[in-house]
Amino acid sequence: MTTEPRRLRNYINGEFRDAADGRTTDVVNPATGEVYATAPLSGAADVDAAMAAAEEAFPVWRDLVPAERQKVLLKIADAIEARAEDLIAAESENTGKPLALTRSEEVPPMVDQIRFFAGAARLLEGRSAGEYMEGMTSIIRREPVGVCAQVAPWNYPMMMAVWKFAPALAAGNTVVLKPSDTTPASTVLLAEIIGGVLEELGHPKGVFNVVCGDRDTGRLMVEHPVPAMASVTGSVRAGQQVAASAAKDVKRVHLELGGKAPVVVFEDADIAKAVEDIAMAGYFNAGQDCTAATRVLVHESVHDEFVTALAKAAADTKTGQPDDEDVLYGPLNNANQLAQVTGFIDRLPAHAKVEAGGHRVGDKGYFYAPTVVSGLKQDDEIVQNEVFGPVITVQSFTDEDQAVAYANGVEYALASSVWTKDHARAMRMSKRLDFGCVWINTHIPLVAEMPHGGFKKSGYGKDLSAYGFEDYTRIKHVMTSLG
């Protein structure tokens, strides 16, 4: 008996709709490799409708006092908590992620982040008024930018949707959000939840809209004349295309792109703890994380000991089906990603050595074994480029200067970590590492109060924190004569 695929739909102006021209794409469960749903392949007419709804709703939403927007966001957080199991099921089907880890590691931070931005909504303030010219008083107004076109990635579909809409709505903007074409299910469910809250509280239906589709849909959103801002989390190539498209009408752009996080382990580090934590931070979510601990630099004096211990940790790490509570991670997200990860391993130079893994797991779904590769040089492809899979590379260094040179010697600059018992060395390294985040003796924790964002080809703009909130506002100077 064949089960008919579930039909996902766009959410525009408070209504679920098919694409105007009826086109759809298949949505595949990466744990099985089978189609479980269809989603709209939205075109210009769908984007026009969503932008019109967001544009119409903006003046009303903008002019609400912040306390009212806060009430909405707090209600959304409560509603997400109440529908947690539905969201977990949708996200697991989207991504193949373990149910238990989605329940413990994703839903609680999402709810917390929405509540943080609910509080931030009441802190839309400028500098205090002052006289900087005789007979004149100046004040600063901080205002929402307008309609925001937002594109979320497939590695954390639910959480990245929150990182997009929560600060935007808190600041008084309206939103048109596009999930990845491979992971639309949980975002469509979020639309149902958020739409229900907006309707219950009597707010405009067009405040939050979801448009499903592919790369071309995203391009139509970014190039559309209505949005004042485009916010995208994705690959470097996608970010470059967005920046080029947005430049045509000088849109504000917020980009969180790739990463190649260096993990610098000095000879005095607690090797056992470092190995345990780095394996967790490298293999969590199948390494499909821009901040994943996948590029390890180890002092030459402890290199062999570290590699042996890490290879054992990899061999002890399990991947498997979502309902298995004993696995750390599920499949890669899609067939293309499996091919990309496999290609990196197939193309390894002769001087590289696969210490663990290096192969697909099973023939159903897109599972890949936890992998460790040693013997690498700084200019090797796998060191320079983002693998985005459960692959940890290891290089050795001789001293602090070489560690810094290797760490900074890539085009990405999102996150990094330093492992040492020497406080002064940790402080020196945190200054010299050219990355938007430096963790010391840990890797990957995030909190709503602190910013997340990088430099160089990892993009610009911040997610989370008051800094991320401010990215969704604009500054206006008002000067008045006292005469």
C-alpha positions in Angstrom: 0.0 0.0 0.0 1.4 3.4 -1.1 0.9 6.4 1.1 0.0 9.6 -0.7 2.6 12.3 0.0 1.5 15.0 2.3 0.8 18.4 0.6 2.5 21.4 2.1 1.3 24.9 1.2 2.4 28.5 1.3 1.1 30.7 4.0 0.2 34.1 2.6 -1.9 36.8 4.3 -3.3 34.3 6.8 -4.2 31.6 4.3 -2.6 28.4 3.1 -2.3 28.4 -0.6 -0.8 26.3 -3.4 1.6 28.0 -5.9 -0.4 30.2 -8.3 0.7 28.1 -11.2 0.3 24.8 -9.4 3.9 23.7 -9.5 5.4 21.6 -6.7 8.6 19.9 -5.7 9.0 16.6 -3.9 10.3 16.6 -0.3 12.4 13.6 0.7 13.0 12.2 4.1 16.8 11.9 4.3 16.6 9.0 6.8 14.8 6.9 4.2 15.5 8.5 0.8 11.8 8.4 0.1 9.3 11.2 -0.9 7.0 12.0 2.0 5.5 15.4 0.9 5.2 17.9 -1.9 5.7 21.6 -1.5 4.8 24.6 -3.7 7.5 25.7 -6.2 6.6 29.3 -5.8 7.0 31.9 -8.6 6.6 35.6 -9.2 2.9 35.7 -8.5 3.3 34.0 -5.1 6.2 36.3 -4.1 4.1 39.3 -5.2 1.2 38.2 -3.1 3.3 37.6 0.0 5.1 40.9 -0.4 1.9 42.8 -0.8 0.5 41.2 2.3 3.6 42.1 4.3 3.6 45.6 3.0 0.0 46.2 3.9 0.5 44.9 7.4 3.7 46.8 8.1 2.3 50.2 9.1 -0.1 48.7 11.6 2.5 46.3 13.1 5.2 49.1 13.1 2.9 51.5 15.0 2.1 49.0 17.8 3.6 50.0 21.1 6.5 47.6 21.9 4.6 46.0 24.8 2.0 44.7 22.3 4.6 43.1 20.0 6.1 41.6 23.1 2.8 40.0 24.0 2.6 38.4 20.6 6.1 37.0 20.7 5.5 35.6 24.2 2.3 34.0 23.0 4.2 32.5 20.0 6.8 31.0 22.4 4.0 29.5 24.5 2.3 28.1 21.5 5.5 26.5 20.2 6.0 24.9 23.6 2.5 23.5 23.4 3.0 22.1 19.9 6.6 20.9 20.6 5.9 17.3 19.8 4.3 18.2 16.4 7.3 20.4 15.6 9.8 17.7 16.6 8.1 15.2 14.4 8.0 17.6 11.4 11.7 18.6 11.9 12.8 15.0 12.2 11.0 14.1 9.0 12.5 17.2 7.4 16.0 16.4 8.4 16.3 12.8 9.8 17.5 14.2 13.1 17.2 12.1 16.2 13.9 12.8 17.9 15.4 12.9 21.4 18.1 15.4 20.5 15.7 17.6 18.6 13.5 17.6 21.8 16.3 18.5 24.1 18.7 20.6 22.0 16.5 22.6 19.6 13.0 23.3 21.0 14.1 24.8 24.4 16.7 27.2 22.8 14.1 28.2 20.2 11.5 29.1 22.8 14.2 30.9 24.9 15.3 32.9 21.9 11.8 34.1 21.1 11.3 35.1 24.7 14.6 37.0 24.6 13.5 39.0 21.6 10.1 39.6 23.2 12.0 41.4 25.9 14.2 43.2 23.4 11.1 44.6 21.7 10.7 47.0 24.6 14.3 48.3 24.3 14.0 50.1 21.0 15.8 53.2 22.1 18.2 55.8 20.8 20.7 58.1 22.6 19.2 60.6 25.0 18.3 64.0 23.6 21.0 66.7 23.7 22.0 70.1 22.3 25.0 69.9 19.9 24.3 73.2 18.2 23.1 76.4 19.9 19.4 76.7 19.9 18.9 73.1 18.6 17.9 69.8 20.3 18.7 66.5 18.6 17.0 63.2 19.3 17.6 59.7 17.8 14.7 57.5 16.7 15.3 53.8 16.2 12.8 52.4 13.7 12.0 49.1 12.0 13.4 48.9 8.4 10.2 47.6 6.8 9.4 44.3 5.0 12.1 41.7 5.4 12.8 39.0 2.8 14.3 36.1 4.7 15.8 32.8 3.5 16.6 30.0 5.9 18.9 27.0 5.4 18.3 23.3 5.7 20.6 22.4 8.5 18.5 23.8 11.3 15.2 24.7 9.6 13.1 25.4 12.7 15.8 27.2 14.7 17.0 29.3 11.8 13.5 30.4 11.1 13.3 31.6 14.7 16.6 33.5 14.3 15.1 35.2 11.3 11.6 36.1 12.3 11.9 36.7 16.1 14.2 39.8 15.9 12.5 41.1 12.8 9.0 41.0 14.3 10.2 42.3 17.7 11.6 45.4 16.0 8.4 46.1 14.2 9.1 44.6 10.8 6.9 42.2 8.8 8.3 39.1 7.3 8.3 36.9 4.1 10.3 33.8 5.0 11.4 31.1 2.6 12.6 27.7 4.0 15.0 25.5 2.0 13.3 23.5 -0.7 14.5 20.3 1.0 13.2 21.2 4.5 9.9 23.2 4.4 7.7 21.1 6.7 8.5 22.5 10.1 8.5 26.1 8.7 5.0 25.6 7.3 3.9 24.3 10.7 5.5 27.4 12.4 3.4 29.5 10.0 0.2 27.7 11.3 1.2 28.4 14.9 2.2 32.0 14.4 -0.8 32.7 12.2 -3.1 31.4 14.9 -1.5 33.7 17.5 -1.8 36.7 15.2 -5.4 35.9 14.4 -6.3 35.3 18.1 -4.8 38.6 19.2 -6.4 40.5 16.3 -3.3 41.6 14.4 -2.9 41.9 10.6 -2.7 38.6 8.8 0.2 39.6 6.6 2.7 40.2 9.5 4.2 36.7 8.9 4.2 34.9 5.5 5.9 31.7 4.3 6.7 31.1 0.7 8.2 27.7 -0.3 10.4 27.2 -3.3 13.9 26.9 -4.7 16.8 29.1 -5.4 14.9 31.1 -8.1 12.1 31.8 -5.6 14.7 33.2 -3.2 16.1 35.3 -5.9 12.6 36.7 -6.8 12.2 37.6 -3.1 15.6 39.4 -2.8 15.1 41.3 -6.1 11.5 42.3 -5.3 11.0 46.0 -4.9 9.1 45.8 -1.6 11.5 44.4 0.9 13.8 46.9 2.6 16.1 44.1 3.8 17.2 40.7 2.8 18.5 38.2 5.4 20.0 34.9 4.3 21.7 32.0 6.0 23.3 29.8 3.5 26.4 29.1 1.4 29.0 31.7 0.4 27.9 31.4 -3.2 24.3 32.1 -2.2 25.4 35.1 -0.1 27.4 36.5 -3.0 24.4 36.2 -5.3 22.1 37.8 -2.7 24.4 40.7 -2.1 24.7 41.3 -5.9 20.9 41.1 -6.4 20.3 43.4 -3.4 22.8 45.9 -4.7 20.5 46.7 -7.6 18.2 48.7 -5.4 20.6 49.2 -2.4 18.7 46.9 -0.1 20.1 46.2 3.4 21.7 42.8 3.5 22.2 40.4 6.5 24.4 37.4 5.7 25.3 34.3 7.8 27.3 32.1 5.5 29.8 29.3 5.7 32.4 28.4 8.3 35.6 26.4 8.7 36.1 26.6 12.5 39.7 26.1 13.7 40.0 24.1 17.0 43.4 24.9 18.4 44.6 22.3 20.9 47.8 23.2 22.8 50.1 20.7 24.6 48.8 21.6 28.1 45.2 21.0 27.2 43.2 18.3 29.0 43.3 15.9 26.0 40.6 13.5 27.2 38.1 16.3 27.7 39.2 18.0 24.5 38.7 14.9 22.5 35.3 14.2 24.0 34.0 17.7 23.5 35.4 18.1 20.0 34.0 14.9 18.8 30.6 16.0 20.1 30.9 19.5 18.5 32.3 18.0 15.3 29.7 15.3 14.7 26.6 16.9 16.2 23.9 17.3 13.4 26.2 15.2 11.1 28.7 18.1 11.1 26.1 20.2 9.2 26.8 23.3 11.2 28.8 26.4 10.2 30.4 26.4 13.6 31.2 22.7 13.8 34.5 21.6 15.3 35.7 20.0 12.1 39.2 21.6 11.6 41.5 20.6 14.5 45.0 22.0 14.9 47.1 20.1 17.5 50.5 20.9 18.9 53.0 18.4 17.5 54.0 17.1 20.9 50.5 15.7 21.5 49.4 15.1 17.9 49.7 11.3 17.8 48.0 10.9 21.2 45.2 13.2 20.2 44.6 11.5 16.8 44.5 8.0 18.4 42.0 9.2 21.0 39.8 11.0 18.4 39.7 8.1 16.1 38.5 5.9 18.9 35.9 8.6 19.8 34.7 8.6 16.2 34.5 4.8 16.2 32.3 5.0 19.3 30.0 7.6 17.8 26.8 6.3 16.4 24.6 7.5 13.5 21.2 6.0 12.8 17.4 6.4 12.6 15.6 9.2 14.3 13.8 7.0 16.9 17.1 5.5 18.1 17.9 7.3 21.3 21.5 6.0 21.3 22.7 8.0 18.2 24.4 11.4 18.1 23.4 12.3 14.6 21.2 11.3 11.7 21.7 11.4 8.0 23.1 14.1 5.8 20.3 16.3 4.5 20.1 15.3 0.9 21.6 13.2 -1.9 23.7 16.2 -3.1 25.2 16.7 0.3 26.1 13.0 0.5 27.8 13.3 -2.8 29.7 16.4 -1.7 31.0 14.8 1.5 31.9 11.5 -0.4 33.7 13.6 -3.0 36.0 15.3 -0.4 37.1 11.9 0.9 37.5 10.4 -2.6 39.7 13.3 -3.6 42.0 13.2 -0.6 45.7 13.6 -1.5 48.1 10.7 -1.1 49.7 12.2 2.1 46.3 12.2 3.9 45.3 9.3 6.1 41.7 8.3 7.0 41.9 7.3 10.7 38.3 6.5 11.1 35.1 6.3 9.0 35.4 7.6 5.4 32.4 5.8 4.1 28.6 5.8 3.7 26.6 3.8 6.3 23.9 1.5 4.8 22.2 1.9 1.5 19.0 3.5 2.6 19.0 7.2 3.4 22.0 9.5 3.4 24.0 8.3 6.4 27.8 8.9 6.6 30.2 7.4 9.2 32.0 9.7 11.7 35.3 10.4 10.0 38.8 11.5 11.1 41.5 12.5 8.5 45.1 13.2 9.5 48.3 14.0 7.7 46.9 17.1 6.0 48.6 20.2 4.7 47.3 23.8 4.9 46.5 24.1 1.2 44.6 20.8 0.9 41.1 21.2 -0.5 39.5 19.5 2.6 41.3 22.0 4.9 40.4 25.1 2.9 36.8 24.3 1.9 33.7 23.6 4.0 32.8 19.9 4.0 29.5 20.3 6.0 29.5 16.7 7.1 30.7 14.4 9.9 34.4 14.8 8.9 37.1 16.1 11.3 40.5 17.0 9.9 43.6 17.1 12.0 46.8 19.1 11.4 49.8 19.6 13.7 51.6 22.9 14.5 54.9 23.8 16.2 54.1 27.0 18.1 51.6 29.7 18.8 52.4 31.8 15.7 52.0 28.8 13.3 48.8 27.9 15.0 47.4 31.4 14.4 48.6 31.4 10.8 47.0 28.0 10.1 43.8 29.0 11.9 43.4 32.3 10.1 44.6 30.9 6.8 41.1 30.2 5.3 38.5 32.4 3.7 35.9 31.8 6.4 35.8 33.6 9.8 32.8 32.5 11.8 33.8 30.6 14.9 36.9 29.1 16.5 38.1 27.6 19.8 41.3 27.4 21.9 42.1 24.6 24.3 44.8 25.4 26.9 45.2 25.8 30.7 47.3 28.9 30.1 45.0 31.9 30.7 47.4 34.4 29.1 47.8 32.3 26.0 44.0 31.9 25.7 43.7 35.7 25.9 46.4 36.2 23.3 44.8 33.7 21.0 41.3 35.2 21.4 42.7 38.5 20.2 44.7 37.1 17.3 42.1 34.7 15.9 40.1 36.4 13.1 36.7 34.9 13.8 33.4 36.2 15.0 33.4 33.9 18.0 36.2 32.4 20.1 35.4 29.7 22.6 38.0 28.7 25.3 38.1 25.1 26.4 34.7 24.5 24.9 33.1 24.6 21.4 29.6 25.3 20.1 27.5 26.6 23.0 25.3 29.6 22.1 23.1 31.8 24.2 20.4 34.2 23.1 22.1 37.2 24.9 25.4 36.9 22.9 25.9 37.6 19.1 26.5 35.0 16.5 28.1 36.1 13.2 31.4 36.2 11.3 33.9 38.1 9.2 35.4 37.6 5.7 33.4 35.1 3.5 31.4 34.0 6.5 29.2 37.1 6.0 28.2 40.2 8.0 25.5 41.1 10.4 24.7 39.3 13.7 22.1 36.8 14.8 20.9 36.6 18.4 21.6 39.2 21.1 20.8 43.0 21.1 23.3 43.3 18.2 21.2 41.0 16.1 18.1 42.9 17.1 19.6 46.2 16.1 20.4 44.8 12.6 16.6 44.9 12.0 16.3 48.6 12.8 17.4 51.9 11.2 18.5 55.2 12.8 16.9 58.5 12.2 18.1 61.9 13.5 15.5 64.4 14.4 16.6 68.0 15.1 14.3 70.7 16.4 14.7 74.4 16.8 14.2 75.8 20.3 13.6 79.3 18.9 
